[in-house]
Amino acid sequence: MTRQHSPLQQFKEAQQLAKDHGMFVVDKGDRFLLYRKLPGRNVFLGKRNSAPAFRLFVAQCAGVHRPRRRVA
């Protein structure tokens, strides 16, 4: 059985993952925004409204999460 993390834990994981991969997170209260740090400027990557969806999005942008392929 998988362990469930609270939304706050998932948000903290997303922040740490982003920091480790040259990105940063902005919390606007009702939504979370992800930016990549670049020498010239910061680039907006996307936003999500829930912590679990945001953590998955950060993992995908970082190249950590690989979706499973369905076998027909």
C-alpha positions in Angstrom: 0.0 0.0 0.0 1.3 3.5 -0.9 1.9 6.1 1.7 -0.2 9.3 1.3 1.5 12.7 1.9 -0.4 15.8 3.0 -0.7 18.6 0.5 1.8 20.6 2.6 4.4 17.8 2.4 3.8 17.5 -1.4 4.3 21.2 -1.8 7.6 21.1 0.2 8.8 18.1 -1.9 8.0 20.1 -5.1 10.0 23.1 -3.8 13.0 21.0 -2.9 12.9 19.1 -6.2 12.6 22.4 -8.1 15.5 23.9 -6.2 17.7 20.8 -6.9 17.0 21.2 -10.7 17.5 24.9 -11.2 13.9 26.0 -10.8 11.9 27.9 -8.3 8.3 27.9 -7.0 6.0 30.9 -6.4 3.0 30.2 -4.2 0.1 32.6 -5.0 -2.2 31.1 -2.4 -4.8 29.5 -4.8 -2.2 28.3 -7.4 1.5 27.3 -7.7 3.7 28.6 -10.4 7.0 27.1 -11.6 9.9 29.0 -13.2 13.3 27.9 -14.5 16.3 30.0 -13.6 18.3 31.1 -16.7 21.2 33.6 -16.9 19.2 36.2 -18.9 15.8 35.9 -17.3 13.5 33.5 -15.5 11.2 31.4 -17.8 7.6 30.5 -16.7 7.0 26.8 -17.1 3.5 26.4 -15.9 1.0 26.4 -13.0 -1.2 24.0 -11.1 -4.0 24.5 -8.6 -3.4 21.5 -6.3 -0.3 20.4 -4.5 -0.3 16.8 -5.7 -0.7 17.9 -9.3 2.0 20.5 -8.9 4.5 18.0 -7.4 3.9 15.7 -10.4 4.4 18.7 -12.8 7.7 19.7 -11.1 8.9 16.1 -11.2 8.1 15.9 -15.0 9.9 19.2 -15.7 12.9 18.0 -13.7 13.0 14.8 -15.7 12.6 12.7 -12.5 9.1 11.2 -13.1 8.7 9.0 -16.1 5.1 8.0 -16.8 4.4 4.3 -17.2 3.8 3.0 -20.6 0.6 1.0 -21.2 1.1 -2.4 -22.7 -1.8 -3.4 -24.9 
